[in-house]
Amino acid sequence: MIIGNGLIANAFRENDRDDVVFFASGVSNSLETDESQFLREENLVRKTIAESPGKLFVYFSTCSIYDSSKNGSAYVNHKLNMEHLVSTECKKYLIARASNAVGKGGNPHTLINFLVKSIRENDPVEVHIDATRNLIDVEDIRKIILELIEKNRLNSIVNVAYPGNYPVIQIVAMVEEFLGKNANLELVKAGQSYSIDIPEVESYFREKNLQDKEIYLKNMLEKYY
């Protein structure tokens, strides 16, 4: 069973199965403050759990939890509450804290979608020069989750992220090079950087020889844009 219609949910369409709930629906905007949006996701999580006894419940959370600039935000508090709900109400669960997924379609406000659109249309792009972001191919999220399920690495919280972060200014430069067009930049001396520990998934990138950050991002741009 797949709950959701976004980037991550769609990545699992061909892996749909009766004994697993892939819950990838709900609040995705880390700046969200509307309580009704959080309540909508909570109600859907509770309903889905009640209707899926005995199934493995895979809940997609966020690595924004580690961002100090978002500590105490309504979004982070909500995601932590949902993680607690899933871990206490489900006999079998896997909570995947995903970083910034890159793929075809999805939310137009995701970082790469936003940058590609803005640079193509010459819209202003405000860049915090001290900020970094962790980018991961949505297909790698899918493969990692399926491997964890196959290896029975359940009833745990797993960070599903790339081994290294990218400075946002580097991401912009690589998108500029890919599009062959300069961004209309507004540089701001600001930004946060935070590390993400990935002990459960680091071997995946090593075994697949995906450790070169520049090649990894270039491949994603060519693949999806």
C-alpha positions as CSV (number, residue, x, y, z in Angstrom):
1,M,0.0,0.0,0.0
2,I,1.3,3.4,-1.0
3,I,0.0,6.5,0.8
4,G,0.9,9.7,-1.1
5,N,1.3,11.1,-4.6
6,G,4.6,13.0,-4.4
7,L,8.1,12.3,-5.4
8,I,8.9,9.6,-2.9
9,A,5.5,7.9,-3.1
10,N,5.7,7.7,-6.9
11,A,9.2,6.2,-6.7
12,F,7.7,3.1,-5.0
13,R,4.8,2.5,-7.4
14,E,6.4,-0.6,-9.0
15,N,7.2,-2.0,-5.5
16,D,3.7,-1.8,-4.0
17,R,3.0,-4.8,-1.9
18,D,0.2,-5.9,0.4
19,D,2.3,-6.5,3.5
20,V,3.9,-3.0,3.6
21,V,2.5,0.5,4.0
22,F,4.8,3.1,2.4
23,F,3.5,6.3,4.0
24,A,4.8,9.3,2.0
25,S,2.0,11.7,2.4
26,G,1.6,14.8,4.5
27,V,3.3,18.0,5.3
28,S,6.5,18.5,3.2
29,N,7.1,22.2,3.6
30,S,9.5,22.8,6.4
31,L,8.2,26.4,6.8
32,E,4.6,25.2,7.3
33,T,2.8,26.7,10.3
34,D,-0.8,25.9,9.6
35,E,-2.0,23.5,12.4
36,S,-4.7,22.1,10.2
37,Q,-2.1,20.7,7.8
38,F,-0.3,18.9,10.6
39,L,-3.6,17.6,12.0
40,R,-4.6,16.3,8.6
41,E,-1.4,14.2,8.4
42,E,-1.8,12.9,11.9
43,N,-5.4,11.8,11.3
44,L,-4.3,10.1,8.1
45,V,-1.4,8.3,9.9
46,R,-3.8,7.1,12.7
47,K,-6.4,6.0,10.2
48,T,-3.9,4.1,8.1
49,I,-2.3,2.4,11.1
50,A,-5.8,1.3,12.3
51,E,-6.7,-0.1,8.9
52,S,-3.3,-1.9,8.4
53,P,-2.9,-4.3,11.4
54,G,0.1,-6.6,11.1
55,K,1.6,-4.7,8.1
56,L,5.1,-3.1,8.1
57,F,4.6,0.7,8.4
58,V,7.3,2.7,6.6
59,Y,7.1,6.3,7.5
60,F,9.1,9.0,5.6
61,S,10.2,11.7,8.0
62,T,12.9,14.4,7.4
63,C,16.5,15.1,8.2
64,S,15.5,18.7,8.9
65,I,15.2,17.5,12.4
66,Y,19.0,18.0,12.6
67,D,18.9,21.6,11.3
68,S,19.5,23.9,14.3
69,S,17.7,26.7,12.5
70,K,14.5,24.7,12.6
71,N,14.8,23.5,16.3
72,G,11.4,24.0,17.9
73,S,9.7,24.8,14.7
74,A,6.1,23.6,14.2
75,Y,7.2,21.4,11.3
76,V,10.0,19.6,13.2
77,N,7.9,19.2,16.3
78,H,5.2,17.7,14.1
79,K,7.5,15.2,12.4
80,L,8.9,14.1,15.8
81,N,5.4,13.6,17.1
82,M,4.6,11.5,14.0
83,E,7.7,9.4,14.5
84,H,6.7,8.8,18.1
85,L,3.1,7.9,17.0
86,V,4.4,5.3,14.5
87,S,7.0,3.8,16.8
88,T,4.5,3.3,19.6
89,E,1.4,2.2,17.7
90,C,3.0,-0.1,15.1
91,K,4.4,-3.5,15.9
92,K,6.5,-3.4,12.8
93,Y,7.8,-0.1,11.5
94,L,10.7,1.7,9.7
95,I,11.1,5.4,10.1
96,A,13.2,6.9,7.3
97,R,14.5,10.4,7.8
98,A,15.1,11.4,4.3
99,S,17.2,14.4,3.1
100,N,16.5,16.5,0.0
101,A,15.2,14.1,-2.6
102,V,15.9,14.8,-6.3
103,G,13.7,13.3,-9.0
104,K,11.3,13.9,-11.8
105,G,8.3,16.0,-10.9
106,G,7.4,16.4,-7.2
107,N,7.1,19.6,-5.2
108,P,8.1,22.6,-7.3
109,H,9.6,24.2,-4.1
110,T,12.2,21.4,-3.6
111,L,15.7,22.9,-4.0
112,I,16.7,21.6,-7.4
113,N,13.3,22.1,-8.9
114,F,13.3,25.7,-7.6
115,L,16.8,26.4,-8.9
116,V,16.2,25.0,-12.3
117,K,13.0,26.9,-12.8
118,S,14.4,30.2,-11.4
119,I,17.6,30.1,-13.4
120,R,15.7,29.2,-16.6
121,E,13.3,32.1,-16.1
122,N,15.9,34.5,-14.8
123,D,14.0,34.9,-11.5
124,P,16.0,36.2,-8.5
125,V,17.6,33.5,-6.4
126,E,18.6,34.4,-2.8
127,V,21.5,32.2,-1.7
128,H,22.7,32.0,1.9
129,I,26.4,31.5,1.3
130,D,27.0,29.5,4.5
131,A,24.2,27.1,3.9
132,T,24.7,23.5,2.9
133,R,22.1,20.9,1.7
134,N,22.2,17.1,1.4
135,L,20.9,15.9,-1.9
136,I,19.9,12.3,-2.7
137,D,18.5,10.7,-5.8
138,V,14.9,9.5,-5.0
139,E,15.8,6.2,-6.7
140,D,18.6,5.7,-4.1
141,I,16.0,6.3,-1.4
142,R,13.8,3.6,-2.9
143,K,16.7,1.1,-3.2
144,I,18.0,1.7,0.3
145,I,14.5,1.3,1.9
146,L,13.9,-2.0,-0.1
147,E,17.3,-3.3,1.1
148,L,16.6,-2.4,4.7
149,I,13.3,-4.3,4.5
150,E,14.9,-7.3,2.8
151,K,17.6,-7.4,5.6
152,N,14.8,-7.0,8.2
153,R,16.3,-3.8,9.7
154,L,13.0,-2.9,11.2
155,N,11.7,-1.1,14.3
156,S,14.3,1.6,13.9
157,I,14.9,5.2,12.7
158,V,17.3,5.4,9.8
159,N,18.8,8.5,8.2
160,V,18.5,8.1,4.4
161,A,20.9,10.7,3.1
162,Y,24.0,11.1,0.9
163,P,27.4,10.8,2.6
164,G,28.2,14.5,2.2
165,N,26.5,17.9,2.0
166,Y,26.8,20.4,-0.8
167,P,27.4,24.1,-0.2
168,V,24.3,25.7,-1.7
169,I,26.5,28.1,-3.7
170,Q,28.2,25.0,-5.3
171,I,24.8,23.5,-6.1
172,V,23.8,26.8,-7.9
173,A,27.1,26.9,-9.8
174,M,26.6,23.3,-11.0
175,V,23.0,24.0,-12.1
176,E,24.2,27.1,-13.9
177,E,26.8,25.1,-15.7
178,F,24.3,22.4,-16.6
179,L,21.8,24.9,-18.0
180,G,24.4,27.0,-19.6
181,K,22.9,30.1,-18.0
182,N,23.9,32.4,-15.1
183,A,21.6,32.7,-12.1
184,N,20.2,36.1,-11.0
185,L,21.9,35.8,-7.6
186,E,21.3,37.7,-4.4
187,L,24.1,36.5,-2.0
188,V,23.3,36.8,1.7
189,K,25.8,36.2,4.5
190,A,23.7,33.7,6.3
191,G,22.9,30.0,6.4
192,Q,23.2,26.9,8.4
193,S,25.1,23.7,7.9
194,Y,24.5,20.4,9.8
195,S,25.9,16.9,9.5
196,I,23.8,13.7,9.0
197,D,25.1,10.4,10.3
198,I,24.3,7.5,8.0
199,P,25.9,4.4,9.5
200,E,23.1,2.1,8.2
201,V,23.3,3.3,4.6
202,E,26.9,4.5,4.0
203,S,28.0,1.2,2.6
204,Y,25.3,1.4,-0.1
205,F,27.0,4.4,-1.7
206,R,30.4,2.8,-1.3
207,E,29.3,-0.4,-2.9
208,K,27.6,1.4,-5.8
209,N,30.7,3.7,-6.3
210,L,28.6,6.8,-5.8
211,Q,31.0,8.7,-3.5
212,D,32.1,11.5,-5.9
213,K,29.8,14.4,-5.0
214,E,30.2,16.3,-8.2
215,I,29.6,13.3,-10.5
216,Y,26.6,12.3,-8.4
217,L,24.9,15.7,-8.7
218,K,25.8,16.0,-12.4
219,N,24.2,12.6,-13.0
220,M,21.0,13.6,-11.3
221,L,20.7,16.8,-13.3
222,E,21.2,14.9,-16.5
223,K,18.8,12.1,-15.4
224,Y,15.9,14.3,-14.4
225,Y,16.3,17.7,-16.1
